[in-house]
Amino acid sequence: MKNKVILLVEDNPDDVKLTLRALKKNNIVNEVVVANDGIKALDYLFGAGEYAGRDMSKTPQVILLDLNMPRVGGIEVLQRMRADERTKLLPVVVLTTSIEDADRVESYRLGANSYVRKPVDFDQFAKAVQQLGLYWLLLNEVP
């Protein structure tokens, strides 16, 4: 599973730590780029801001996207990604605490590949991350 980048878009430092810990616990050793808001995620994806000049051929194998973030939320990130040819087909897993039906429906309408609610319990969260990692990094074939 090496050499495949995971873009983790998450503003909560505790959830970032939890996700990184769960990935490590499940021997998912991919490079993880953390964007703590939607603007940084878009900058990474489009090579702007602090990511200007980065190797744009290195695209994320999967994007783990939180919905509720400051500045630019996950729904808008998804909208902008799907509107651009460069990022239109990148796999996006919405990983959120939101239980709102409207968020789930809107995420899928905008082209999310999956919608997963974050379990509160760490062991359940680690299992969910393991399953996401196995599927999106090993089994799924990108276009």
N, C-alpha and C positions, 0 to 999 in steps of 0.2 A: 504494500500500500504506500510505498515511498514515492516521492516526487510528484504527488498529486496534492495540490493546494486546496485547503478548506478555507473559505471566507466566512468568518463568524461575525455577524453583525448584531451586536448586543451592547446595550448601554449600562446594564447592571453589572458592576465589577464582581459581585458574588456569583452571578450566573455565568460570567466568563470563567471564573476559577472552577466552578462546578463542571462546566462543559469540558474545559481542558483536563481536569482531573479524571472525568469519565472517559475521555478519549485515551488518556494514558493508561488507565486501568484496563482498558480493552485492547491494549497494544496497537492502537491506531496512531502511528508515528508520523503522519503527514505534517507538512508545514501548515501551521494555522495562522492566518492573518486575521487580526482582530480589528474591527472598525467599531468604535464605540458610539457612532451615530450614523444616520443615513447619508450625511454629506461625505464623511470619510469613506463610506462604502462606495458611493458613486465616484469619488476621486480615485479610489483604488481600481475600480472596474474600468474607468475611462482614462486612466493615466494622467490625472490632473492633481492640482494642489501639491501636497507632500509626496505624492506618488508620480509626479511628472518625471518622465524619463525612465520609468520602470520598464522591464521587459514585458511588452504587451502580448507576447506569444505564450506567456505563462498565465493561463486563465484558470480560475477555480474549477475543480472537479465538481464541487457542490458548494452552494451558499446556504448557510444556516441563518435565517433572517427573523429577527424579532420584529414585532409590529409596533409596539409602543415605545417610541424613542423620541428624544428631543430634536429640535431643528427640522429634520426631515424624517418622517415615520416610515415604517416598513412598507406600507401600501404604496406610498409615493416612490420609494426605491424600486419596488416591483414594477410599477407603471413605467418608470423611466427606462428600466432594463429592457422591458418587452418592446418598447418603442424604438430601440436602437438595434440595428443589424448585428453589431459586435457582441451583444449580450442577450439577444433575443432567445437563444436556445439553451443558455446555461441552466443547469438544474438548480431549482430553488426549493428548499424545504423551509416553510414557515414554522419556526419553533418558538412558541409563545405561551403565555399564561392566559391569554384571552379565551373566554368561553362564549363569546358573542357569535351567534350564527351569522350575523352580517359580516363580521371579519372573515370568517371561514369562506363564505360565499364570494365575497369581494376578492379574496386572495386567489381562489380558483378562477374566478372570472378574468383576473389579470394575468393568469398563466402560471401560478404556483404549481409545482409538481407534486407537492405533498403538504399537508397541514398537520402538525403534531403539537399537542398540548404538553407543556413541560410538567412532568410529574413532580410533586412536592418532595417525595422521599428520594434520597440520594441513590439508593440501590435500584429503585425503579427507573430513575433518571439515567443511571449508568447503563442499564439494560436497553433503554430506548436509544441512547447514543450508540451502543454497540450494534443494534439492529440497523440504525441509520447508516453507520459506517460500513457495515458489511454490504448492505444493499447498494448505496450510492457510490462507494469507492471500489468495490470488487465486482458486483454483479451487473450493475447498470452500465450500458454502453452508450456513450455520448455521441451526438451526431458529428 
